Amino acid sequence: MNEEFLIHFLIVEDEPSIRKLCMTIGASLGYACAQAESAEAALAQIETQAPDIVLADLKLPSVSGMGLLQQLKALLPHTEVAIMTGHGSVGSAVEAMKLGAYDYIEKPFRVEKLRLLLQRMAEKVRLVAENQFLRERVDSESQLQGIVGSSAKIQDVLRMIVRLKETRTPVLITGESGTGKELVARAIHFRGTLAKLPFVAVDCGSLVPTLMESELFGYEKGAFTGAVKSRMGLFQTANGGTVFLDEVGELPLEMQAKLLRVLQEKEVRPLGSNHTMHVHIRVIAATNRDLEAAYREGTFRKDLYFRLNVVTVHLPSLRDRKSDIPMLAHTFLARYAPDETILITPEAIQCMMEYDWPGNVRELENSMARAVALGDHRSIDVNDLPPALRASRHSSIPAEDPALYSNQLEDLERITILRVFHQVGGDKSLACQMLGLSRATLYRKLKRYRISLRPEGSPEMEAASATPVDIS
C-alpha cells in the first residue's frame, strides 16, 4: 500500500502502558499510529492529521471519551471511533454506540480481540471511501474540476482528493508542468467543506521580487512611495479558506522564511505595520521541482519543505497514462466545439498514442483547440494535428522489434476500448464517438479482441480465449 493510503490510527488513553500496547498492535497491522493522553490533546492533533480510526477510553481526564466522541463525529463524520471501557461501564459504552461509536471493547482485553476490532474498523473506512469514490467518478466533468481519466494512476489521484477534501491538512502536489496541479488543488478545495470559502491561487514564479511581500501580506498606507491606501494581501484575502502556492519552489530564500513564519504562527504582518493579523488558512502547494533535492542543495528551506509536505499527491505525466488520451481528447473536443459533432479518426488517435507529450495534458488541450480551429469541423485526422505529433509518428517504433511494438499498440487499443465502454455504460453510439470509430469498425474490433457485452451493457473479455484486463 502506498504511504498516502495508510490507515491513520489514533489511541486516546491516559494510561501510558495501555497506549503503548495499542500503538504496538496498530503498528503490527501496518497503520500509521499516533497517541494522545487526553481529549484536548487528541483534538489538537486532528487539525494537522485527521485519523481514520480512533480508539478512546471512556474515562479521560477533563473531557470524557463520550464528549470526545461527539466532537469527533461533528468534525470528522467519516472517522470511525471505538470506545474502551471498564467492566462496570458497559451501559455507557452502549450509549456511546447510539451516539455514533463503531463498537466498544472491555478492559482488560485480549490482544487478538483488539486486532480484530481495529481490522473491522479499517475495512469499513476503506469500503466507505471506495464507495464514495465510485459514486463521485460518475459525476460530471465540471464537478471533477476538469480532471478526466480512468487509468489506475489518475484514479489514485481522485481517491486522494476524496480523502483530503474534508481536512485542512497541508498538501504538496508534485508533477511536471501541464499535468493539472491547479485542477487538483481546486478539486480538493471546491469539493470539500471549504467550498464556499475563498480559494486564492498564487503563482510564486511570476511574483516580482520587490513586490512579493506586499502582494502576499498586504501593506499599510504610506508604507512605501505610492501606497496611498492600505491593502490586504493574498493571505488575508484567503482567510478561512485555501491558499494555493503554485510553483512554490521558485520563492527566494528570504520569502521562504517569511512564509514559514506565517504557517507556524498563523499570522501575517502587513508591510509598514507594527501589528500582526491572525489568519486561518489551508495551504496547498505545487511544484515541478524536486524540493527534497533543492533543500539538500540549500536552495529551499528544509523546515519549510517538511511543513508543506504533510501529504504528497503526485500527478503522472501524460506519457505514463496514455490510455486516458482518447477520453481527454474528446473532452477537449466537446469544450472547443460544444455544438458540433466532430469525429477523431483512428489514425489520429494512434498518432496521439505514439507521441510522448512533453507538455502533458496542457499540450493535448492545445492540440485539440488547434485542430478545431484549423480543421473542417467534420473530423480530425493526422494532418489536423500539430507538426510535432506528425513528425514523431513513427520515430517511437523500435526498428529492431516492430512486432513487439505492434503488440503493445494492440494491448493499448484493447484496454482503451474496455475503459471507454466502462465509462459510457455500454452505450455503443457514445463509445463510437469517443473512440473516433464507425459502428462497423467498432464491431470488428470487439470481435477481434473478443470483447463481449454483458446484458446490462458493461464489457468483459471472453475468459476462455483472452487474457483478462483489469478495468477498475
C-alpha positions in Angstrom: 0.0 0.0 0.0 1.3 3.5 -0.8 2.2 5.7 2.2 -0.6 8.1 1.3 -3.2 5.3 1.7 -2.2 4.2 5.1 -4.9 3.8 7.8 -4.2 6.5 10.4 -4.9 5.2 13.9 -5.2 7.4 17.0 -5.3 6.0 20.5 -6.6 8.3 23.3 -5.8 6.9 26.7 -4.4 8.4 29.9 -2.6 5.2 30.9 0.8 5.0 29.2 1.1 1.2 29.3 -2.2 0.8 27.5 -1.3 3.4 24.9 1.9 1.6 24.2 0.2 -1.7 23.8 -2.4 -0.3 21.4 0.3 1.5 19.4 2.2 -1.8 19.1 -0.9 -3.6 17.9 -1.8 -0.8 15.4 1.8 -0.8 14.0 1.7 -4.6 13.6 -1.3 -4.1 11.3 0.6 -1.6 9.2 -1.3 1.5 10.4 0.3 4.9 11.0 -0.2 5.3 14.7 -0.5 8.4 16.9 -1.3 8.8 20.6 -2.9 11.3 22.9 -3.3 11.3 26.7 -6.4 13.4 26.7 -9.4 14.5 24.6 -7.9 18.0 24.3 -4.6 16.6 23.0 -6.5 14.4 20.5 -8.5 17.4 19.2 -5.3 19.4 18.8 -3.7 16.6 16.7 -6.5 16.2 14.3 -6.0 19.7 12.9 -2.9 18.5 11.1 -3.6 14.8 10.6 -7.2 13.5 10.5 -7.3 9.9 11.8 -9.3 7.2 10.0 -9.9 5.2 13.2 -9.8 6.3 16.8 -9.8 4.2 20.0 -10.7 6.3 23.0 -11.0 5.4 26.7 -14.4 6.2 28.2 -12.9 7.8 31.3 -10.5 10.5 30.4 -9.3 13.5 32.4 -11.3 16.7 31.9 -13.4 15.8 28.7 -14.7 12.2 28.7 -14.5 9.7 25.9 -18.2 10.3 25.3 -17.5 14.0 24.9 -14.6 13.4 22.6 -16.8 11.0 20.5 -19.4 13.7 20.0 -16.8 16.3 18.9 -15.0 13.9 16.6 -18.3 12.9 14.9 -19.1 16.6 14.4 -15.6 17.4 13.0 -14.8 14.2 11.1 -18.1 12.3 10.3 -16.2 9.6 8.3 -13.8 8.7 11.1 -14.7 5.5 13.0 -14.5 5.7 16.8 -14.4 2.8 19.2 -14.7 3.1 23.0 -12.6 1.3 25.6 -14.5 0.7 28.9 -14.1 -1.0 32.2 -16.4 -3.9 33.2 -18.8 -1.7 35.1 -19.3 0.8 32.3 -20.8 -1.3 29.6 -24.1 0.6 29.8 -22.3 3.9 28.9 -20.5 2.2 26.1 -23.8 1.1 24.6 -25.0 4.7 24.9 -21.8 5.7 23.0 -22.8 3.4 20.2 -26.1 5.2 19.9 -24.1 8.5 19.5 -22.2 7.0 16.6 -19.4 4.9 18.1 -18.4 1.9 15.9 -18.1 -0.5 18.8 -16.7 -0.9 22.3 -14.2 -3.2 23.9 -13.9 -4.0 27.6 -10.7 -3.7 29.6 -8.7 -5.8 30.2 -8.9 -7.0 26.6 -7.1 -9.8 24.7 -4.6 -8.6 22.0 -6.3 -10.7 19.3 -9.7 -9.2 20.1 -8.4 -5.6 19.7 -6.6 -6.6 16.5 -9.9 -7.9 15.0 -11.8 -4.7 16.2 -9.2 -2.4 14.5 -9.2 -4.5 11.3 -13.0 -4.3 11.1 -12.9 -0.5 11.6 -10.2 -0.1 9.0 -12.2 -2.2 6.5 -15.3 -0.1 7.0 -13.2 3.1 6.4 -11.8 1.6 3.2 -15.2 0.5 1.9 -16.8 3.9 2.7 -14.0 5.7 0.9 -14.2 3.3 -2.1 -18.0 3.6 -2.4 -17.8 7.4 -2.2 -15.0 7.4 -4.8 -17.0 5.3 -7.2 -20.1 7.5 -6.8 -18.1 10.6 -7.5 -16.5 9.0 -10.5 -19.8 9.3 -12.4 -20.1 13.0 -11.6 -19.9 15.4 -14.5 -16.6 16.8 -15.6 -17.3 20.2 -14.2 -17.9 18.7 -10.7 -14.5 17.0 -11.1 -12.9 20.4 -11.8 -11.8 19.1 -15.2 -9.9 16.1 -14.0 -10.6 13.4 -16.7 -9.3 9.8 -16.9 -9.9 6.3 -15.8 -6.3 5.0 -15.7 -5.1 3.5 -12.4 -2.7 6.4 -11.7 -5.4 9.1 -12.1 -7.8 7.0 -10.1 -5.3 7.1 -7.3 -5.2 10.9 -7.5 -9.0 11.0 -7.4 -9.0 8.8 -4.3 -6.6 11.1 -2.6 -8.9 14.1 -3.4 -11.8 12.3 -1.7 -9.7 11.7 1.4 -8.2 15.2 1.6 -11.2 17.4 0.8 -12.7 17.2 4.3 -9.5 18.2 6.1 -7.2 21.2 6.5 -4.1 19.1 6.1 -1.3 20.8 4.1 -0.8 19.2 0.7 2.1 19.2 -1.7 1.2 18.5 -5.3 4.1 17.4 -7.5 4.3 16.7 -11.2 5.6 18.0 -14.5 4.3 21.3 -16.0 1.0 20.8 -17.7 -0.2 17.8 -15.7 -3.0 19.7 -14.0 -1.7 20.5 -10.5 -4.0 23.5 -10.0 -7.0 21.4 -11.1 -6.3 19.0 -8.3 -5.9 21.9 -5.8 -9.3 23.3 -6.8 -10.9 19.9 -6.6 -9.6 19.4 -3.1 -11.0 22.9 -2.1 -14.3 23.1 -4.0 -15.5 19.6 -3.4 -14.9 19.8 0.4 -16.1 21.6 3.4 -14.3 24.8 2.4 -16.0 25.1 -0.9 -17.9 28.3 0.0 -14.8 29.9 1.4 -12.1 31.8 -0.5 -9.7 30.0 -2.8 -6.7 32.2 -3.7 -4.1 31.0 -6.2 -0.6 32.5 -6.1 1.8 31.9 -8.9 5.1 32.2 -7.0 7.1 32.1 -10.2 5.5 35.2 -11.6 5.7 37.4 -8.5 8.0 40.4 -8.8 10.7 40.0 -6.1 10.4 43.7 -5.0 6.6 43.4 -4.6 6.4 39.9 -3.3 6.0 40.7 0.4 3.3 43.4 -0.2 1.4 41.1 -2.6 1.3 38.2 -0.1 0.9 40.0 3.2 -0.5 43.4 2.3 0.7 46.9 3.3 -0.4 49.9 5.3 -1.0 53.4 3.9 2.4 55.2 3.5 4.5 52.0 3.8 6.3 53.0 0.6 6.0 55.5 -2.2 2.7 55.1 -4.0 1.0 53.3 -1.0 -1.9 55.9 -0.9 -4.1 53.5 1.0 -3.9 50.2 2.9 -4.4 47.0 1.0 -5.0 43.4 2.2 -2.5 40.8 1.0 -3.4 37.5 -0.6 -3.2 35.6 2.7 -5.7 37.9 4.3 -8.0 37.6 1.3 -7.9 33.8 1.6 -8.6 33.9 5.4 -10.8 30.9 6.4 -10.2 29.2 3.0 -7.3 27.9 0.9 -4.1 29.5 -0.4 -2.7 27.6 -3.4 1.0 28.3 -3.8 1.8 27.3 -7.4 5.5 26.6 -8.2 6.4 27.2 -4.5 10.0 26.2 -5.3 10.5 29.5 -7.1 10.3 31.6 -3.9 13.6 33.2 -2.9 15.0 32.1 0.5 14.1 35.3 2.2 10.5 34.9 1.2 10.5 31.2 2.2 11.5 32.3 5.8 8.5 34.7 6.0 6.2 32.1 4.6 7.3 29.6 7.2 6.5 32.0 9.9 3.0 32.5 8.6 2.4 28.8 8.5 3.8 28.3 12.0 2.3 31.3 13.8 -0.8 31.6 11.6 -0.4 35.3 11.5 0.8 37.9 9.0 2.2 41.4 9.4 1.4 43.8 6.6 4.3 45.9 5.2 4.7 49.1 7.3 2.6 47.8 10.2 3.6 47.1 13.8 0.7 44.8 14.3 0.0 41.2 13.2 -3.2 39.8 11.8 -4.4 36.3 12.6 -5.2 34.1 9.5 -6.7 30.6 9.5 -5.9 29.1 6.1 -5.3 25.8 4.5 -2.1 25.7 2.4 -1.9 23.6 -0.8 1.5 24.0 -2.6 2.6 22.7 -6.0 5.9 22.3 -7.7 7.5 20.7 -10.8 10.9 20.7 -9.0 12.4 18.1 -6.7 12.1 20.0 -3.4 13.9 17.4 -1.5 17.0 17.8 -3.7 16.5 21.6 -3.5 16.7 21.7 0.3 19.8 19.4 0.2 21.4 21.8 -2.2 20.5 24.8 0.0 18.1 26.5 -2.4 14.9 25.6 -0.5 14.4 25.7 3.3 14.3 22.2 4.9 11.9 23.3 7.6 9.5 24.8 5.1 9.7 21.6 2.9 8.6 19.5 5.8 5.9 22.0 6.8 4.4 21.8 3.3 5.0 18.2 2.6 2.5 16.6 5.1 0.7 14.7 2.3 2.0 14.4 -1.2 -0.2 14.0 -4.3 1.9 13.1 -7.4 0.3 13.7 -10.8 1.5 11.3 -13.5 2.8 12.6 -16.8 0.5 12.0 -19.8 3.0 9.5 -21.3 2.5 7.5 -18.2 -1.3 7.4 -18.6 -1.7 7.1 -22.3 -4.9 5.0 -22.0 -6.6 8.3 -21.0 -5.7 10.1 -24.2 -8.9 9.2 -26.2 -11.1 10.3 -23.3 -9.1 13.6 -22.8 -9.1 14.3 -26.5 -12.9 14.0 -26.7 -13.4 16.1 -23.6 -11.4 18.9 -25.1 -13.2 18.5 -28.4 -16.5 18.9 -26.6 -15.1 22.0 -24.9 -13.9 23.7 -28.1 -16.8 22.6 -30.3 -19.7 22.2 -27.9 -22.5 22.3 -30.5 -20.8 20.2 -33.2 -20.3 16.5 -33.9 -16.7 16.2 -34.8 -15.1 12.7 -35.0 -11.5 11.8 -34.4 -10.1 9.2 -36.9 -8.4 6.1 -35.6 -5.2 7.2 -37.3 -5.3 10.4 -35.3 -5.9 8.6 -32.1 -3.0 6.3 -32.8 -0.8 9.2 -33.7 -1.6 10.8 -30.3 -0.9 7.5 -28.6 2.6 7.3 -30.1 3.6 10.8 -29.1 5.4 11.4 -25.8 3.6 14.7 -24.8 6.4 16.7 -23.2 3.8 19.4 -22.4 1.4 16.8 -20.9 -2.3 17.5 -20.7 -1.9 21.2 -21.5 -0.2 20.3 -24.8 -3.0 17.8 -25.7 -5.6 20.5 -25.0 -3.8 23.0 -27.2 -3.5 20.4 -29.9 -7.3 19.8 -29.9 -8.0 23.5 -29.9 -5.7 23.9 -32.9 -7.4 21.0 -34.7 -10.8 22.5 -34.2 -9.7 26.0 -35.3 -8.0 24.8 -38.4 -10.0 21.7 -39.3 -13.1 21.1 -41.5 -15.3 20.7 -38.4 -16.4 17.2 -39.6 -13.4 15.1 -38.5 -9.9 15.4 -37.1 -7.3 13.4 -38.9 -3.5 13.1 -38.6 -3.0 16.1 -40.9 -5.0 18.3 -38.4 -2.6 17.6 -35.6 0.4 19.8 -34.8 3.6 19.1 -36.8 5.4 17.8 -33.7 2.9 14.9 -33.4 3.1 14.1 -37.1 6.9 14.2 -37.1 7.2 11.8 -34.2 4.5 9.4 -35.5 7.0 6.6 -36.5 10.0 7.7 -34.5 9.0 5.7 -31.4 8.7 2.4 -33.3 11.7 0.2 -32.3 13.3 -0.8 -35.5 14.7 -4.0 -34.0 11.4 -5.3 -32.9 8.3 -3.9 -34.8 6.2 -6.9 -33.8 6.6 -6.1 -30.1 5.6 -2.5 -30.8 2.5 -3.7 -32.7 1.5 -6.0 -29.8 1.9 -3.1 -27.4 -0.4 -0.9 -29.5 -3.0 -3.7 -29.7 -2.9 -4.1 -26.0 -3.3 -0.4 -25.5 -6.2 -0.3 -28.0 -8.0 -3.2 -26.3 -7.6 -1.5 -22.9 -8.8 1.8 -24.3 -11.9 0.2 -25.8 -12.7 -1.5 -22.5 -12.2 1.6 -20.4 -14.4 3.8 -22.8 -17.2 1.2 -22.8 -17.0 1.1 -19.0 -17.1 4.9 -18.8 -20.2 5.2 -21.1 -22.0 2.3 -19.5 -22.0 0.2 -22.7 -23.6 2.9 -24.9 -22.2 1.8 -28.4 -23.1 5.1 -30.1 -21.3 7.2 -27.5 -18.4 4.7 -27.4 -18.0 5.1 -31.2 -17.9 8.9 -30.9 -15.4 8.9 -28.1 -13.1 6.3 -29.8 -13.5 8.0 -33.2 -14.7 4.8 -34.9 -17.5 3.9 -37.1 -20.0 1.4 -35.8 -18.8 -1.3 -38.2 -15.2 -0.7 -37.3 -16.1 -0.9 -33.6 -17.9 -4.3 -34.1 -14.8 -5.6 -35.9 -12.6 -4.6 -33.1 -14.9 -6.1 -30.4 -14.8 -9.3 -32.3 -11.0 -9.1 -32.9 -10.3 -8.6 -29.2 -13.1 -11.0 -28.1 -14.8 -8.3 -26.0 -18.4 -9.2 -25.3 -21.1 -7.1 -23.5 -23.0 -8.3 -20.6 -26.8 -7.9 -20.7 -26.5 -4.7 -18.6 -24.0 -3.3 -21.1 -20.7 -3.5 -19.3 -17.8 -5.0 -21.2 -16.0 -8.2 -20.4 -13.3 -10.3 -22.0 -14.1 -13.8 -23.1 -12.3 -15.8 -20.4 -11.7 -18.9 -22.4 -9.8 -17.1 -25.2 -8.4 -13.9 -23.9 -6.2 -12.6 -21.1 -8.4 -10.7 -18.5 -7.8 -7.0 -18.3 -8.3 -5.0 -15.1 -10.6 -2.1 -15.9 -11.2 -1.0 -12.4 
